[in-house]
Amino acid sequence: MQTVGTVAELWRYPVKSMQGERVKRLAVGPGGADGDRMLAVVDPAAGKVLSAKRWADLLMASARTEGDDVVLTLPSGAEHAASDPAVHDALSEWLELAVRLVHPRLSYSRVV
């Protein structure tokens, strides 16, 4: 068997279109990397998942896992746990759009 490359770093992105986190280990299965893109910012009024292709500001925030939770860091430096119901208001205020943080496969399939 011939070596064709080596892995220099492993990264996962807990929230779609936000910056992610470097990890030492990463389980990969049929559904992809464990913990990758498990949450997304959605516009419930439009029924759409926001994407950095149209909402570039999403790239200014980051997300990391802490235990069983995901912590978002907004450009202001404010941190919000995904499990905190106030996260929706914080994201909405920052993006100036009424949004929610949800699992993207629950009920929103269209990307905007």
PEPEHU-V406544 format. One record per residue. N is the residue number from 1. RES is the residue in one letter. SS is DSSP state (helix for helix, strand for strand, loop for the rest). PSI is psi in whole degrees, 0 to 359 (* if undefined). D_FIRST is the distance of its C-alpha to the first C-alpha in whole Angstrom. Layout:
BEGIN
N:RES:SS:PSI:D_FIRST ; N:RES:SS:PSI:D_FIRST
END
This chain:
BEGIN
1:M:loop:135:0 ; 2:Q:loop:135:4 ; 3:T:loop:128:7 ; 4:V:loop:356:9 ; 5:G:loop:173:12 ; 6:T:loop:156:14 ; 7:V:loop:120:17 ; 8:A:loop:321:20 ; 9:E:loop:153:22 ; 10:L:strand:133:23 ; 11:W:strand:148:26 ; 12:R:strand:157:28 ; 13:Y:loop:92:32 ; 14:P:loop:330:34 ; 15:V:strand:126:37 ; 16:K:loop:131:36 ; 17:S:loop:5:36 ; 18:M:loop:160:37 ; 19:Q:strand:153:35 ; 20:G:loop:210:33 ; 21:E:strand:143:32 ; 22:R:strand:135:29 ; 23:V:strand:156:27 ; 24:K:loop:329:25 ; 25:R:loop:151:24 ; 26:L:loop:118:24 ; 27:A:loop:134:23 ; 28:V:strand:129:22 ; 29:G:strand:193:23 ; 30:P:loop:331:24 ; 31:G:loop:3:27 ; 32:G:strand:199:25 ; 33:A:strand:135:25 ; 34:D:loop:126:28 ; 35:G:loop:3:31 ; 36:D:loop:129:30 ; 37:R:loop:43:33 ; 38:M:loop:348:35 ; 39:L:strand:157:38 ; 40:A:strand:154:40 ; 41:V:strand:126:43 ; 42:V:strand:152:45 ; 43:D:strand:100:48 ; 44:P:loop:327:50 ; 45:A:loop:322:53 ; 46:A:loop:346:51 ; 47:G:loop:36:48 ; 48:K:strand:147:45 ; 49:V:strand:131:42 ; 50:L:loop:143:43 ; 51:S:loop:148:40 ; 52:A:loop:344:39 ; 53:K:loop:327:40 ; 54:R:loop:338:43 ; 55:W:loop:73:44 ; 56:A:helix:334:42 ; 57:D:helix:334:44 ; 58:L:helix:329:42 ; 59:L:helix:347:39 ; 60:M:helix:348:42 ; 61:A:loop:162:41 ; 62:S:strand:163:39 ; 63:A:strand:143:38 ; 64:R:strand:157:36 ; 65:T:strand:142:36 ; 66:E:strand:103:38 ; 67:G:loop:235:38 ; 68:D:loop:5:38 ; 69:D:strand:165:40 ; 70:V:strand:134:39 ; 71:V:strand:127:41 ; 72:L:strand:138:42 ; 73:T:strand:118:43 ; 74:L:loop:165:45 ; 75:P:loop:333:46 ; 76:S:loop:346:49 ; 77:G:loop:350:47 ; 78:A:loop:138:49 ; 79:E:strand:141:46 ; 80:H:strand:129:47 ; 81:A:strand:139:45 ; 82:A:loop:332:44 ; 83:S:loop:348:46 ; 84:D:loop:121:49 ; 85:P:loop:338:51 ; 86:A:loop:350:52 ; 87:V:helix:326:49 ; 88:H:helix:316:50 ; 89:D:helix:319:53 ; 90:A:helix:316:51 ; 91:L:helix:318:49 ; 92:S:helix:317:52 ; 93:E:helix:316:54 ; 94:W:helix:314:51 ; 95:L:helix:352:50 ; 96:E:loop:43:53 ; 97:L:loop:137:53 ; 98:A:loop:108:53 ; 99:V:loop:169:49 ; 100:R:strand:154:48 ; 101:L:strand:116:44 ; 102:V:strand:170:43 ; 103:H:loop:124:40 ; 104:P:loop:339:39 ; 105:R:loop:358:39 ; 106:L:loop:305:42 ; 107:S:loop:2:44 ; 108:Y:loop:122:43 ; 109:S:loop:337:41 ; 110:R:strand:138:42 ; 111:V:strand:135:41 ; 112:V:loop:*:43
END
